[in-house]
């Protein structure tokens, strides 16, 4: 992979990480911060031109 591709991909992934964290924090805040409850989370990344779909599932620990 060339440097331009890698830099472009890293920039995109950084944007995904930062904006996703902000969206999750806002949703938790608006829901009143479900104390003690773990939150199931799923992220889906697609590249239509390549027919690619990547799914990451996990859990975020609830606030004490």
PDB file with SEQRES, HELIX, SHEET and CRYST1 records, atoms N, CA, C and O in Angstrom:
SEQRES   1 A   64  UNK UNK UNK UNK UNK UNK UNK UNK UNK UNK UNK UNK UNK          
SEQRES   2 A   64  UNK UNK UNK UNK UNK UNK UNK UNK UNK UNK UNK UNK UNK          
SEQRES   3 A   64  UNK UNK UNK UNK UNK UNK UNK UNK UNK UNK UNK UNK UNK          
SEQRES   4 A   64  UNK UNK UNK UNK UNK UNK UNK UNK UNK UNK UNK UNK UNK          
SEQRES   5 A   64  UNK UNK UNK UNK UNK UNK UNK UNK UNK UNK UNK UNK              
HELIX    1 AA1 UNK A    3  UNK A   30  1                                  28    
HELIX    2 AA2 UNK A   48  UNK A   50  5                                   3    
SHEET    1 AA1 2 UNK A  39  UNK A  47  0                                        
SHEET    2 AA1 2 UNK A  52  UNK A  60 -1                                        
CRYST1    1.000    1.000    1.000  90.00  90.00  90.00 P 1           1          
ATOM      1  N   UNK A   1       0.845  -1.171   0.000  1.00  0.00           N  
ATOM      2  CA  UNK A   1       0.000   0.000   0.000  1.00  0.00           C  
ATOM      3  C   UNK A   1       0.894   1.239   0.000  1.00  0.00           C  
ATOM      4  O   UNK A   1       1.948   1.260   0.636  1.00  0.00           O  
ATOM      5  N   UNK A   2       0.465   2.247  -0.707  1.00  0.00           N  
ATOM      6  CA  UNK A   2       1.305   3.455  -0.774  1.00  0.00           C  
ATOM      7  C   UNK A   2       0.997   4.411   0.388  1.00  0.00           C  
ATOM      8  O   UNK A   2      -0.003   4.263   1.090  1.00  0.00           O  
ATOM      9  N   UNK A   3       1.879   5.385   0.563  1.00  0.00           N  
ATOM     10  CA  UNK A   3       1.767   6.322   1.692  1.00  0.00           C  
ATOM     11  C   UNK A   3       0.488   7.138   1.649  1.00  0.00           C  
ATOM     12  O   UNK A   3      -0.123   7.378   2.691  1.00  0.00           O  
ATOM     13  N   UNK A   4       0.065   7.573   0.456  1.00  0.00           N  
ATOM     14  CA  UNK A   4      -1.166   8.371   0.348  1.00  0.00           C  
ATOM     15  C   UNK A   4      -2.378   7.564   0.807  1.00  0.00           C  
ATOM     16  O   UNK A   4      -3.246   8.077   1.514  1.00  0.00           O  
ATOM     17  N   UNK A   5      -2.426   6.302   0.398  1.00  0.00           N  
ATOM     18  CA  UNK A   5      -3.531   5.430   0.801  1.00  0.00           C  
ATOM     19  C   UNK A   5      -3.535   5.249   2.315  1.00  0.00           C  
ATOM     20  O   UNK A   5      -4.574   5.394   2.959  1.00  0.00           O  
ATOM     21  N   UNK A   6      -2.372   4.934   2.881  1.00  0.00           N  
ATOM     22  CA  UNK A   6      -2.283   4.722   4.325  1.00  0.00           C  
ATOM     23  C   UNK A   6      -2.660   5.964   5.112  1.00  0.00           C  
ATOM     24  O   UNK A   6      -3.369   5.867   6.113  1.00  0.00           O  
ATOM     25  N   UNK A   7      -2.201   7.126   4.678  1.00  0.00           N  
ATOM     26  CA  UNK A   7      -2.541   8.370   5.375  1.00  0.00           C  
ATOM     27  C   UNK A   7      -4.032   8.660   5.274  1.00  0.00           C  
ATOM     28  O   UNK A   7      -4.651   9.088   6.249  1.00  0.00           O  
ATOM     29  N   UNK A   8      -4.607   8.430   4.110  1.00  0.00           N  
ATOM     30  CA  UNK A   8      -6.034   8.657   3.911  1.00  0.00           C  
ATOM     31  C   UNK A   8      -6.853   7.719   4.797  1.00  0.00           C  
ATOM     32  O   UNK A   8      -7.839   8.135   5.406  1.00  0.00           O  
ATOM     33  N   UNK A   9      -6.439   6.448   4.865  1.00  0.00           N  
ATOM     34  CA  UNK A   9      -7.144   5.474   5.686  1.00  0.00           C  
ATOM     35  C   UNK A   9      -7.028   5.833   7.161  1.00  0.00           C  
ATOM     36  O   UNK A   9      -8.019   5.766   7.889  1.00  0.00           O  
ATOM     37  N   UNK A  10      -5.846   6.211   7.613  1.00  0.00           N  
ATOM     38  CA  UNK A  10      -5.661   6.595   9.013  1.00  0.00           C  
ATOM     39  C   UNK A  10      -6.490   7.823   9.372  1.00  0.00           C  
ATOM     40  O   UNK A  10      -7.056   7.894  10.463  1.00  0.00           O  
ATOM     41  N   UNK A  11      -6.563   8.787   8.461  1.00  0.00           N  
ATOM     42  CA  UNK A  11      -7.362   9.991   8.700  1.00  0.00           C  
ATOM     43  C   UNK A  11      -8.834   9.614   8.851  1.00  0.00           C  
ATOM     44  O   UNK A  11      -9.517  10.113   9.745  1.00  0.00           O  
ATOM     45  N   UNK A  12      -9.323   8.731   7.973  1.00  0.00           N  
ATOM     46  CA  UNK A  12     -10.711   8.285   8.057  1.00  0.00           C  
ATOM     47  C   UNK A  12     -10.974   7.561   9.368  1.00  0.00           C  
ATOM     48  O   UNK A  12     -11.961   7.847  10.045  1.00  0.00           O  
ATOM     49  N   UNK A  13     -10.103   6.628   9.735  1.00  0.00           N  
ATOM     50  CA  UNK A  13     -10.302   5.856  10.962  1.00  0.00           C  
ATOM     51  C   UNK A  13     -10.232   6.741  12.203  1.00  0.00           C  
ATOM     52  O   UNK A  13     -10.944   6.494  13.176  1.00  0.00           O  
ATOM     53  N   UNK A  14      -9.391   7.757  12.182  1.00  0.00           N  
ATOM     54  CA  UNK A  14      -9.337   8.702  13.304  1.00  0.00           C  
ATOM     55  C   UNK A  14     -10.666   9.445  13.410  1.00  0.00           C  
ATOM     56  O   UNK A  14     -11.197   9.626  14.506  1.00  0.00           O  
ATOM     57  N   UNK A  15     -11.199   9.875  12.265  1.00  0.00           N  
ATOM     58  CA  UNK A  15     -12.489  10.565  12.253  1.00  0.00           C  
ATOM     59  C   UNK A  15     -13.589   9.643  12.775  1.00  0.00           C  
ATOM     60  O   UNK A  15     -14.449  10.081  13.540  1.00  0.00           O  
ATOM     61  N   UNK A  16     -13.572   8.385  12.375  1.00  0.00           N  
ATOM     62  CA  UNK A  16     -14.562   7.415  12.854  1.00  0.00           C  
ATOM     63  C   UNK A  16     -14.468   7.284  14.367  1.00  0.00           C  
ATOM     64  O   UNK A  16     -15.486   7.312  15.059  1.00  0.00           O  
ATOM     65  N   UNK A  17     -13.251   7.141  14.884  1.00  0.00           N  
ATOM     66  CA  UNK A  17     -13.071   6.974  16.316  1.00  0.00           C  
ATOM     67  C   UNK A  17     -13.532   8.165  17.120  1.00  0.00           C  
ATOM     68  O   UNK A  17     -14.245   8.012  18.112  1.00  0.00           O  
ATOM     69  N   UNK A  18     -13.131   9.356  16.699  1.00  0.00           N  
ATOM     70  CA  UNK A  18     -13.470  10.577  17.438  1.00  0.00           C  
ATOM     71  C   UNK A  18     -14.976  10.847  17.373  1.00  0.00           C  
ATOM     72  O   UNK A  18     -15.601  11.111  18.400  1.00  0.00           O  
ATOM     73  N   UNK A  19     -15.553  10.784  16.189  1.00  0.00           N  
ATOM     74  CA  UNK A  19     -16.981  11.099  16.067  1.00  0.00           C  
ATOM     75  C   UNK A  19     -17.848  10.019  16.710  1.00  0.00           C  
ATOM     76  O   UNK A  19     -18.917  10.322  17.240  1.00  0.00           O  
ATOM     77  N   UNK A  20     -17.400   8.762  16.670  1.00  0.00           N  
ATOM     78  CA  UNK A  20     -18.155   7.685  17.317  1.00  0.00           C  
ATOM     79  C   UNK A  20     -18.148   7.850  18.826  1.00  0.00           C  
ATOM     80  O   UNK A  20     -19.177   7.660  19.475  1.00  0.00           O  
ATOM     81  N   UNK A  21     -17.005   8.201  19.389  1.00  0.00           N  
ATOM     82  CA  UNK A  21     -16.931   8.413  20.834  1.00  0.00           C  
ATOM     83  C   UNK A  21     -17.852   9.547  21.252  1.00  0.00           C  
ATOM     84  O   UNK A  21     -18.557   9.440  22.256  1.00  0.00           O  
ATOM     85  N   UNK A  22     -17.851  10.635  20.485  1.00  0.00           N  
ATOM     86  CA  UNK A  22     -18.726  11.765  20.802  1.00  0.00           C  
ATOM     87  C   UNK A  22     -20.196  11.350  20.730  1.00  0.00           C  
ATOM     88  O   UNK A  22     -20.990  11.731  21.590  1.00  0.00           O  
ATOM     89  N   UNK A  23     -20.559  10.577  19.713  1.00  0.00           N  
ATOM     90  CA  UNK A  23     -21.945  10.142  19.559  1.00  0.00           C  
ATOM     91  C   UNK A  23     -22.365   9.228  20.704  1.00  0.00           C  
ATOM     92  O   UNK A  23     -23.483   9.340  21.207  1.00  0.00           O  
ATOM     93  N   UNK A  24     -21.477   8.323  21.118  1.00  0.00           N  
ATOM     94  CA  UNK A  24     -21.783   7.419  22.230  1.00  0.00           C  
ATOM     95  C   UNK A  24     -21.937   8.211  23.519  1.00  0.00           C  
ATOM     96  O   UNK A  24     -22.885   7.986  24.271  1.00  0.00           O  
ATOM     97  N   UNK A  25     -21.024   9.130  23.784  1.00  0.00           N  
ATOM     98  CA  UNK A  25     -21.105   9.942  25.007  1.00  0.00           C  
ATOM     99  C   UNK A  25     -22.395  10.748  25.041  1.00  0.00           C  
ATOM    100  O   UNK A  25     -23.039  10.839  26.086  1.00  0.00           O  
ATOM    101  N   UNK A  26     -22.779  11.331  23.913  1.00  0.00           N  
ATOM    102  CA  UNK A  26     -24.033  12.104  23.852  1.00  0.00           C  
ATOM    103  C   UNK A  26     -25.237  11.216  24.106  1.00  0.00           C  
ATOM    104  O   UNK A  26     -26.146  11.602  24.840  1.00  0.00           O  
ATOM    105  N   UNK A  27     -25.255  10.022  23.503  1.00  0.00           N  
ATOM    106  CA  UNK A  27     -26.385   9.111  23.688  1.00  0.00           C  
ATOM    107  C   UNK A  27     -26.503   8.663  25.141  1.00  0.00           C  
ATOM    108  O   UNK A  27     -27.608   8.583  25.678  1.00  0.00           O  
ATOM    109  N   UNK A  28     -25.373   8.373  25.779  1.00  0.00           N  
ATOM    110  CA  UNK A  28     -25.382   7.961  27.185  1.00  0.00           C  
ATOM    111  C   UNK A  28     -25.858   9.118  28.059  1.00  0.00           C  
ATOM    112  O   UNK A  28     -26.655   8.925  28.977  1.00  0.00           O  
ATOM    113  N   UNK A  29     -25.367  10.311  27.769  1.00  0.00           N  
ATOM    114  CA  UNK A  29     -25.769  11.492  28.544  1.00  0.00           C  
ATOM    115  C   UNK A  29     -27.275  11.728  28.413  1.00  0.00           C  
ATOM    116  O   UNK A  29     -27.956  11.974  29.408  1.00  0.00           O  
ATOM    117  N   UNK A  30     -27.792  11.651  27.181  1.00  0.00           N  
ATOM    118  CA  UNK A  30     -29.226  11.892  26.953  1.00  0.00           C  
ATOM    119  C   UNK A  30     -30.093  10.822  27.606  1.00  0.00           C  
ATOM    120  O   UNK A  30     -31.230  11.087  27.997  1.00  0.00           O  
ATOM    121  N   UNK A  31     -29.548   9.604  27.722  1.00  0.00           N  
ATOM    122  CA  UNK A  31     -30.297   8.517  28.349  1.00  0.00           C  
ATOM    123  C   UNK A  31     -30.182   8.548  29.868  1.00  0.00           C  
ATOM    124  O   UNK A  31     -30.743   7.694  30.555  1.00  0.00           O  
ATOM    125  N   UNK A  32     -29.463   9.520  30.384  1.00  0.00           N  
ATOM    126  CA  UNK A  32     -29.305   9.635  31.821  1.00  0.00           C  
ATOM    127  C   UNK A  32     -28.208   8.739  32.363  1.00  0.00           C  
ATOM    128  O   UNK A  32     -28.182   8.436  33.556  1.00  0.00           O  
ATOM    129  N   UNK A  33     -27.294   8.309  31.485  1.00  0.00           N  
ATOM    130  CA  UNK A  33     -26.161   7.494  31.920  1.00  0.00           C  
ATOM    131  C   UNK A  33     -26.574   6.241  32.646  1.00  0.00           C  
ATOM    132  O   UNK A  33     -26.526   6.197  33.876  1.00  0.00           O  
ATOM    133  N   UNK A  34     -26.981   5.210  31.912  1.00  0.00           N  
ATOM    134  CA  UNK A  34     -27.474   3.979  32.554  1.00  0.00           C  
ATOM    135  C   UNK A  34     -26.445   3.389  33.520  1.00  0.00           C  
ATOM    136  O   UNK A  34     -25.585   2.602  33.121  1.00  0.00           O  
ATOM    137  N   UNK A  35     -26.542   3.775  34.784  1.00  0.00           N  
ATOM    138  CA  UNK A  35     -25.571   3.366  35.806  1.00  0.00           C  
ATOM    139  C   UNK A  35     -25.598   1.859  36.017  1.00  0.00           C  
ATOM    140  O   UNK A  35     -26.660   1.250  36.146  1.00  0.00           O  
ATOM    141  N   UNK A  36     -24.409   1.274  36.048  1.00  0.00           N  
ATOM    142  CA  UNK A  36     -24.287  -0.142  36.348  1.00  0.00           C  
ATOM    143  C   UNK A  36     -24.641  -1.091  35.227  1.00  0.00           C  
ATOM    144  O   UNK A  36     -24.409  -2.293  35.355  1.00  0.00           O  
ATOM    145  N   UNK A  37     -25.189  -0.605  34.142  1.00  0.00           N  
ATOM    146  CA  UNK A  37     -25.574  -1.470  33.026  1.00  0.00           C  
ATOM    147  C   UNK A  37     -24.494  -1.426  31.952  1.00  0.00           C  
ATOM    148  O   UNK A  37     -24.058  -0.356  31.526  1.00  0.00           O  
ATOM    149  N   UNK A  38     -24.073  -2.616  31.525  1.00  0.00           N  
ATOM    150  CA  UNK A  38     -23.162  -2.670  30.394  1.00  0.00           C  
ATOM    151  C   UNK A  38     -23.961  -2.447  29.118  1.00  0.00           C  
ATOM    152  O   UNK A  38     -25.121  -2.850  29.024  1.00  0.00           O  
ATOM    153  N   UNK A  39     -23.343  -1.810  28.147  1.00  0.00           N  
ATOM    154  CA  UNK A  39     -24.021  -1.496  26.894  1.00  0.00           C  
ATOM    155  C   UNK A  39     -23.436  -2.338  25.770  1.00  0.00           C  
ATOM    156  O   UNK A  39     -22.234  -2.287  25.508  1.00  0.00           O  
ATOM    157  N   UNK A  40     -24.293  -3.114  25.106  1.00  0.00           N  
ATOM    158  CA  UNK A  40     -23.845  -3.868  23.943  1.00  0.00           C  
ATOM    159  C   UNK A  40     -23.686  -2.888  22.787  1.00  0.00           C  
ATOM    160  O   UNK A  40     -24.525  -2.010  22.587  1.00  0.00           O  
ATOM    161  N   UNK A  41     -22.612  -3.045  22.035  1.00  0.00           N  
ATOM    162  CA  UNK A  41     -22.330  -2.106  20.958  1.00  0.00           C  
ATOM    163  C   UNK A  41     -21.880  -2.874  19.720  1.00  0.00           C  
ATOM    164  O   UNK A  41     -21.225  -3.913  19.815  1.00  0.00           O  
ATOM    165  N   UNK A  42     -22.245  -2.339  18.561  1.00  0.00           N  
ATOM    166  CA  UNK A  42     -21.843  -2.954  17.299  1.00  0.00           C  
ATOM    167  C   UNK A  42     -21.491  -1.854  16.315  1.00  0.00           C  
ATOM    168  O   UNK A  42     -22.222  -0.874  16.175  1.00  0.00           O  
ATOM    169  N   UNK A  43     -20.367  -2.025  15.637  1.00  0.00           N  
ATOM    170  CA  UNK A  43     -19.954  -1.089  14.590  1.00  0.00           C  
ATOM    171  C   UNK A  43     -19.885  -1.869  13.279  1.00  0.00           C  
ATOM    172  O   UNK A  43     -19.364  -2.984  13.233  1.00  0.00           O  
ATOM    173  N   UNK A  44     -20.409  -1.277  12.231  1.00  0.00           N  
ATOM    174  CA  UNK A  44     -20.390  -1.911  10.913  1.00  0.00           C  
ATOM    175  C   UNK A  44     -19.689  -0.971   9.945  1.00  0.00           C  
ATOM    176  O   UNK A  44     -20.088   0.181   9.772  1.00  0.00           O  
ATOM    177  N   UNK A  45     -18.652  -1.477   9.328  1.00  0.00           N  
ATOM    178  CA  UNK A  45     -17.877  -0.709   8.356  1.00  0.00           C  
ATOM    179  C   UNK A  45     -18.051  -1.373   7.002  1.00  0.00           C  
ATOM    180  O   UNK A  45     -17.824  -2.575   6.864  1.00  0.00           O  
ATOM    181  N   UNK A  46     -18.453  -0.602   6.006  1.00  0.00           N  
ATOM    182  CA  UNK A  46     -18.661  -1.171   4.673  1.00  0.00           C  
ATOM    183  C   UNK A  46     -17.897  -0.372   3.624  1.00  0.00           C  
ATOM    184  O   UNK A  46     -17.733   0.843   3.732  1.00  0.00           O  
ATOM    185  N   UNK A  47     -17.441  -1.087   2.618  1.00  0.00           N  
ATOM    186  CA  UNK A  47     -16.898  -0.468   1.413  1.00  0.00           C  
ATOM    187  C   UNK A  47     -17.675  -1.087   0.262  1.00  0.00           C  
ATOM    188  O   UNK A  47     -17.374  -2.195  -0.181  1.00  0.00           O  
ATOM    189  N   UNK A  48     -18.673  -0.362  -0.215  1.00  0.00           N  
ATOM    190  CA  UNK A  48     -19.577  -0.899  -1.228  1.00  0.00           C  
ATOM    191  C   UNK A  48     -18.849  -1.326  -2.494  1.00  0.00           C  
ATOM    192  O   UNK A  48     -19.160  -2.366  -3.075  1.00  0.00           O  
ATOM    193  N   UNK A  49     -17.874  -0.515  -2.922  1.00  0.00           N  
ATOM    194  CA  UNK A  49     -17.165  -0.821  -4.170  1.00  0.00           C  
ATOM    195  C   UNK A  49     -16.388  -2.134  -4.101  1.00  0.00           C  
ATOM    196  O   UNK A  49     -16.112  -2.749  -5.131  1.00  0.00           O  
ATOM    197  N   UNK A  50     -16.039  -2.560  -2.899  1.00  0.00           N  
ATOM    198  CA  UNK A  50     -15.278  -3.797  -2.731  1.00  0.00           C  
ATOM    199  C   UNK A  50     -16.139  -4.944  -2.208  1.00  0.00           C  
ATOM    200  O   UNK A  50     -15.661  -6.069  -2.061  1.00  0.00           O  
ATOM    201  N   UNK A  51     -17.400  -4.657  -1.931  1.00  0.00           N  
ATOM    202  CA  UNK A  51     -18.282  -5.677  -1.381  1.00  0.00           C  
ATOM    203  C   UNK A  51     -17.839  -6.119   0.009  1.00  0.00           C  
ATOM    204  O   UNK A  51     -18.054  -7.267   0.398  1.00  0.00           O  
ATOM    205  N   UNK A  52     -17.226  -5.214   0.750  1.00  0.00           N  
ATOM    206  CA  UNK A  52     -16.699  -5.541   2.069  1.00  0.00           C  
ATOM    207  C   UNK A  52     -17.619  -5.052   3.167  1.00  0.00           C  
ATOM    208  O   UNK A  52     -18.145  -3.941   3.117  1.00  0.00           O  
ATOM    209  N   UNK A  53     -17.803  -5.916   4.168  1.00  0.00           N  
ATOM    210  CA  UNK A  53     -18.507  -5.517   5.385  1.00  0.00           C  
ATOM    211  C   UNK A  53     -17.727  -6.088   6.556  1.00  0.00           C  
ATOM    212  O   UNK A  53     -17.438  -7.284   6.598  1.00  0.00           O  
ATOM    213  N   UNK A  54     -17.388  -5.226   7.504  1.00  0.00           N  
ATOM    214  CA  UNK A  54     -16.628  -5.626   8.688  1.00  0.00           C  
ATOM    215  C   UNK A  54     -17.449  -5.240   9.906  1.00  0.00           C  
ATOM    216  O   UNK A  54     -17.815  -4.077  10.072  1.00  0.00           O  
ATOM    217  N   UNK A  55     -17.737  -6.218  10.761  1.00  0.00           N  
ATOM    218  CA  UNK A  55     -18.560  -5.990  11.941  1.00  0.00           C  
ATOM    219  C   UNK A  55     -17.709  -6.209  13.184  1.00  0.00           C  
ATOM    220  O   UNK A  55     -17.002  -7.210  13.304  1.00  0.00           O  
ATOM    221  N   UNK A  56     -17.789  -5.259  14.102  1.00  0.00           N  
ATOM    222  CA  UNK A  56     -17.115  -5.375  15.388  1.00  0.00           C  
ATOM    223  C   UNK A  56     -18.194  -5.252  16.462  1.00  0.00           C  
ATOM    224  O   UNK A  56     -18.935  -4.270  16.499  1.00  0.00           O  
ATOM    225  N   UNK A  57     -18.274  -6.254  17.331  1.00  0.00           N  
ATOM    226  CA  UNK A  57     -19.251  -6.222  18.411  1.00  0.00           C  
ATOM    227  C   UNK A  57     -18.504  -6.254  19.744  1.00  0.00           C  
ATOM    228  O   UNK A  57     -17.436  -6.855  19.866  1.00  0.00           O  
ATOM    229  N   UNK A  58     -19.086  -5.601  20.722  1.00  0.00           N  
ATOM    230  CA  UNK A  58     -18.462  -5.590  22.033  1.00  0.00           C  
ATOM    231  C   UNK A  58     -19.401  -5.059  23.077  1.00  0.00           C  
ATOM    232  O   UNK A  58     -20.615  -4.994  22.882  1.00  0.00           O  
ATOM    233  N   UNK A  59     -18.816  -4.681  24.191  1.00  0.00           N  
ATOM    234  CA  UNK A  59     -19.603  -4.198  25.308  1.00  0.00           C  
ATOM    235  C   UNK A  59     -18.835  -3.047  25.973  1.00  0.00           C  
ATOM    236  O   UNK A  59     -17.616  -3.104  26.135  1.00  0.00           O  
ATOM    237  N   UNK A  60     -19.565  -2.028  26.345  1.00  0.00           N  
ATOM    238  CA  UNK A  60     -19.003  -0.911  27.080  1.00  0.00           C  
ATOM    239  C   UNK A  60     -19.475  -1.032  28.511  1.00  0.00           C  
ATOM    240  O   UNK A  60     -20.674  -1.136  28.768  1.00  0.00           O  
ATOM    241  N   UNK A  61     -18.540  -1.018  29.445  1.00  0.00           N  
ATOM    242  CA  UNK A  61     -18.899  -1.156  30.847  1.00  0.00           C  
ATOM    243  C   UNK A  61     -19.716   0.037  31.314  1.00  0.00           C  
ATOM    244  O   UNK A  61     -19.396   1.181  30.990  1.00  0.00           O  
ATOM    245  N   UNK A  62     -20.761  -0.226  32.068  1.00  0.00           N  
ATOM    246  CA  UNK A  62     -21.615   0.816  32.600  1.00  0.00           C  
ATOM    247  C   UNK A  62     -20.899   1.677  33.629  1.00  0.00           C  
ATOM    248  O   UNK A  62     -19.911   1.263  34.236  1.00  0.00           O  
ATOM    249  N   UNK A  63     -21.413   2.867  33.805  1.00  0.00           N  
ATOM    250  CA  UNK A  63     -20.817   3.802  34.763  1.00  0.00           C  
ATOM    251  C   UNK A  63     -21.213   3.401  36.174  1.00  0.00           C  
ATOM    252  O   UNK A  63     -22.338   2.961  36.413  1.00  0.00           O  
ATOM    253  N   UNK A  64     -20.297   3.553  37.089  1.00  0.00           N  
ATOM    254  CA  UNK A  64     -20.581   3.217  38.499  1.00  0.00           C  
ATOM    255  C   UNK A  64     -21.279   4.363  39.177  1.00  0.00           C  
ATOM    256  O   UNK A  64     -21.601   4.276  40.362  1.00  0.00           O  
TER     257      UNK A  64                                                      
END                                                                             
